């Protein structure tokens, strides 16, 4: 990926409450960044994650798009 492509790519916030850290990483590097952090800092335990507020909002938007939240 070129630097120009990386500059245009959306970033995703990740948080680690155990470490008290937050960062933003390009979407294409999200899984690798979380896995690397958790492997190095938490012996592979899944502690760092996508910001829960964003993850919940995204899940709600997807459910709404799929009509899963519509009352029958």
C-alpha positions as MATLAB code, in Angstrom:
seq = 'XXXXXXXXXXXXXXXXXXXXXXXXXXXXXXXXXXXXXXXXXXXXXXXXXXXXXXXXXXXXXXXXXXXXXXXX';
ca = [
       0.000    0.000    0.000;
       1.382    3.424   -0.894;
       1.599    6.329    1.540;
      -1.073    8.124   -0.478;
      -3.454    5.166   -0.156;
      -2.774    4.977    3.588;
      -3.526    8.708    3.981;
      -6.966    8.233    2.396;
      -7.805    5.092    4.343;
     -10.157    5.449    7.311;
      -8.691    4.865   10.746;
     -10.309    2.958   13.570;
      -9.860    3.704   17.284;
      -8.607    0.847   19.422;
      -8.526    0.893   23.211;
      -6.854   -1.163   25.870;
      -8.363   -0.493   29.260;
      -5.729   -2.622   31.023;
      -2.896   -0.496   29.614;
      -4.880    2.730   29.638;
      -4.014    3.336   25.986;
      -5.895    4.372   22.891;
      -4.712    4.669   19.317;
      -6.033    4.929   15.788;
      -4.879    2.550   13.091;
      -5.706    2.246    9.395;
      -8.606   -0.123    8.793;
      -6.393   -2.484    6.792;
      -4.049   -2.857    9.798;
      -6.747   -3.193   12.465;
      -6.713   -6.956   13.085;
      -2.910   -7.176   12.980;
      -2.496   -4.206   15.353;
      -4.920   -5.601   17.917;
      -3.427   -9.096   17.698;
       0.124   -7.778   18.030;
      -0.739   -5.651   21.060;
      -2.566   -8.494   22.777;
       0.219  -10.989   21.993;
       2.980   -8.702   23.305;
       1.194   -7.156   26.283;
      -1.405   -9.681   27.384;
      -0.051  -13.128   26.439;
      -2.566  -13.349   23.598;
      -5.623  -12.663   25.754;
      -8.104  -10.464   23.859;
      -7.926   -7.287   25.942;
      -7.341   -4.495   23.396;
     -10.300   -4.017   21.088;
     -12.061   -1.645   18.738;
     -13.467    1.229   20.756;
     -16.649   -0.292   22.236;
     -18.704    2.838   21.509;
     -17.801    2.619   17.817;
     -18.326   -1.150   17.732;
     -21.815   -0.786   19.246;
     -22.761    2.023   16.868;
     -21.554   -0.004   13.894;
     -23.461   -3.097   15.043;
     -26.626   -1.007   15.438;
     -26.200    0.512   11.969;
     -25.706   -2.913   10.374;
     -28.706   -4.362   12.216;
     -30.821   -1.394   11.111;
     -29.668   -1.785    7.480;
     -30.593   -5.471    7.599;
     -33.988   -4.669    9.079;
     -33.244   -6.580   12.261;
     -34.482   -3.750   14.462;
     -37.817   -3.320   12.668;
     -40.892   -4.227   14.714;
     -43.115   -6.765   13.048;
];
